[in-house]
């Protein structure tokens, strides 16, 4: 890990996912000095909070930390700081996460939704630079969306804006249950089990699926067409409601090479004036970089109230 000079201010960004926990230390200029990654501890909120606190301590290495930004796959109530009960990270529902982390870490903390922070990061250093109306749709183990309208992040009344994964589907499930990674893996396993002669294995990835479809595997082509249809449906739904200039796809499914062109074509069949659609330039680092941005803003704003997701910290897409 690179060392910085004594007396400098430091910020820490944390990306808290259901599978992996990632952290980065940066100096006041935004230069990243070091990163750490480990599996997310499973269990209670206390267990996860303890793990985050330990990771922050390891990243800081005894240097003064001005603030910590945390990205998590949760909705955070802007007024209370409580994690919504629909949290994708088990054990955090109802927890005032920023306040609890502040007590454990001893530094100011801001917590925000991972898709929201990824959206801000795209506006500062990704494909949305110079764009004032855009959304980031992250499709992986779950599905989330960050919305930037007229240059400002839109989180809604209860911090639930952009929770496109919870949109009900006609069969009684929701969009996340239909289009996210677990559903795709289930369709692949079912296709392999019921079809002879396919190139696919039950553990095939989306990249494997695309490759097999390009080689005229009928099972792969059918499953891929359904996944493209579902992704396009989500984009069109968001576009009709929000009317963004740009839609950015990210996540373990959304950003897979080979998905973009068929999705563009499918969205074009659903809309007469589709938005521009791109894959994220930041890869899976968007939420982590957004967390660093949020921490930098918090560290510079002495007037912010600690222990909650304060609007001045994360609402601006154009500057820190």
N, C-alpha and C positions, 0 to 999 in steps of 0.2 A: 504494500500500500504506500502510495506516494505521501511524503510528509510536507506540511506547509509550515510557514514561519510562525514563531511564537507571537501571541497577541492577536492573531487573525480570528475573524468570526467564522463559525462553521454552521452548516445546516445539514440535516439528515433527512433523506427521503426513504419511505418504507412502502413497499407494495405487498400488502397482506392478502394473499389468495388462499383459497381452500386447500390447495395442494402445495404451493411453494411460498416462502417468505423471502423477499429480496430487500436489500437495503443499500443505500449509497450515501457517501459523505462528500460534501462539496464545500468549497470555500466561498467567500462572499461574492466573488466574481462569477460563480456558477460552475467553475471548473470542478469536475468530478475527480476526487483524490483516491477513492477506493470503493469497491463493491463487495458485498457478501450475499450468498444465497444458501438456503437450507430448506428442508421440508417443513411445512407448517405443522406445528404440534396440534394434535387432535385432542379435544376435550372441552373443558369449560372456558369461559371468558378469562378467568384468572390465569389459566395455563397459557393462553395465547398472549395476554398482556405481559406476562412474565417473559415470554420468549422475545417479544418485541423489545422490551426494556433491555434484555441481555444483548440483543443484536445492536441496539443503539450504543450501548456501552463499548462493545467491541469495535464498532466503526469509529467512535470518537477517539479512542485510544488516549484518553486523558485530556484532550483538548476541549475548550469551552464551546458548547453547542448553544446557538442562539435560539433555534426552533427546530421542530420536527414536523414534517408533513407525512401523513399516512393516507395511502390509497387503499381502498377495500371494496370488494364487490357487494356493497350494501347501499341502501338508501339511508341518508342521515337527515333527520328533522332539522331544518335550519333554525328553529326557535329553541328547541330543547337539547339538541345534540344527540338524541337517542337514536339508536339503530332501529330501523323498521323491522317488524316481525317477519317480513319476507326475506330476511337476510340470507344470502347464499353461503356465508361463512358460518358454519354451525356454532352455536354457543353465544353469539353476539346479539341476538334479538333483544331489544329493549335496553341494552347497555348504553350508558352515556360514555361512549368510547374515548372521546378526546379528554374528558375530565378524568377518567380512570387512568389513562396513559400518562397524563400530566402528573398524577400522584405517584405513579410507579417510576417515571423517568426523571422527574424533577426539572423538566424544560417545558416551555410553551409548546402545545401540540394543536395541529389542525387536522381534522379527519374529513375526507370527502370521497364521494363515489369514484370508482376507478375509471369508468367511462367518461365522467365529467372531467377528471384530471387529464385523461388522454386527449380529450377534445381541446383543452387549453394548450397542452403541449404541441399538438398538431398546428395550432394557430401561431405558436411562437417559433417553432423550428421544424415543422413538418410540411405536408403538402397543402395545408390550409393557410400558409403565410400570405397575407394580403386579402384573404377572403373573409367577409363579415357574416355570411350566413351559411352554415354548414353543420353537418352532424357526423359523429363517429359511431358506427355500429360495430360493436365487438361481439364476435360469434366464436365461442370456444366451448368450454364446459358449460357455460351459461351464455346468456345474451343480455347485453346492456347497450344503452345509447346515450351519448353526450350531445347536447344541443347548444349551439352558439347561434344567436340571432342578433343581428345588428351589432356584432362585435362583443356581445355579452353572453355569458353562460346563463342558461335558463334552467332553474331547478324546480320551479313550481312552488305551490303553497306548502307542501309537506316534504319537499326534496325528492318527490317521486317522478318528476318529469323525466322522460326518456326511458322509463322501465318498460320498454317494448316487449321484453321477454314475458311479461305478465299479461299481454293482450290475449283475451280468450279466443279460442279457435272453435269452429263449428262442432267438433267432436267432444267438446267439454274440457279439453286440455288447454294449454296455453302455448304461445309461440315458442317459448324456450323448450318446452317438452317436445315440440314437433321438429325444431330446426337445429338445436344445439348438438354438441358432440355426442352425448350419450344416445340420442335418438338416431344419429347417423350410424354410430357403431352397431346399434341394434339392427338397423336395416341391412347393413353389410353382413352381419352374422346370419340373419334370417335368409338373405339371398344365397349365401354360400351353402347353408344347410339344405335348402330346397331346390338347388339348381346344380346340375352336373355340368362339368366342362368349363366352368369359369376359371379365370386366372387368379381370382381373388382368394385370399385366405380370410378366415373369420376375424383376424386381427389387422386387416388392411386399413391403411390410413386414407385420408382424402386424396393425397398425392398419388397413392397406389390406385385408387379408384379412377382418377383422371387418366392416368397412364393406361390402365386396362381398357377404359372406354375409348381412348384414341386408337387402340388395337382391335376395335370392333367386338369387344366382349359384351354380349347383350345384357348380362346381369349388371355389369358395371355401368353400362350406358343408361339402363333404367333407373338405377339408384342415383346416379349423378344427376340425371334430369330432374328427379324429384327434389334433390338438394338445391339445385339451381333455382327451381320453381319457388321453393320456400324462401331462399335468400332474397330473390327478386320480389316476392310478396312483401317481405319486411321492409325493403327499401322503398317500394312504391307506397306502402302504407304511411311510412314516415314522411315521404316526399309530399304526398297529398295533404298531410296535416300541417307540416312545418314549412314546406316550400323552400328547401335549401338550394343554394347554388351548387353545392358540392356534398357528396356522400363519401365518407372514407370507411373502408372495410378494414377491420383489424381482428386480432385473435387467432387462435389455432386453426380455425376453419376459415374465417373471413379473409385472411391475408394469404391463403395458400395460392402459389403461382398456378395458373391454369384455370382458376375459377372466375377471374375478372371478366374475360371476354364473353363467355356464355351468360353470365349474370347481366352484363350490360345489354346483351341482345334480348334477354327475357324481360328486363325492365322496360326496354324500348317497345316491347309488344304490349305492355300494360299501360303505358303513358304516352301521350302525344308529344309532351315536352319533358322528357326525363332530365334529372340533374346530371351533372358530371359525376362519374363514379370512379374512384381510385382506391388502391390499396395503401395502407399506412406506410409512410417512409420511416417510421420509428420502430416498426416491428412490435415486439412485446414490451418495449421499453417506455411506451407512451405513459402508462400510469405512474411509473417510477419517476420519470422526468417531470411529470405534472406534480407529483408529490414534492419534489425538490423546489419547484416554482412556488407552490403554496407555502412551504417552509420559509423560503426567502422573503415572501411578502409578509408573513407573520413576524419574522425576525426584525423587519424594518418598521413595523407599525406598533408603536408602544401603546396606542389607544385601543387596540383590539381587546375584546373581552375573552379571556382564556377559557378553555373547556367547552368550546362549541365551534361549529363550522361557521365562522363569521363571513358575511357576504363580501366585505372589502378584500378578503384574502384571495378568493378564487373566482370572482365573477367576471373579471376582465380578461378577454382573450388577446388583447392587443399588446399589453405590456405588464410587467410585474407590478 
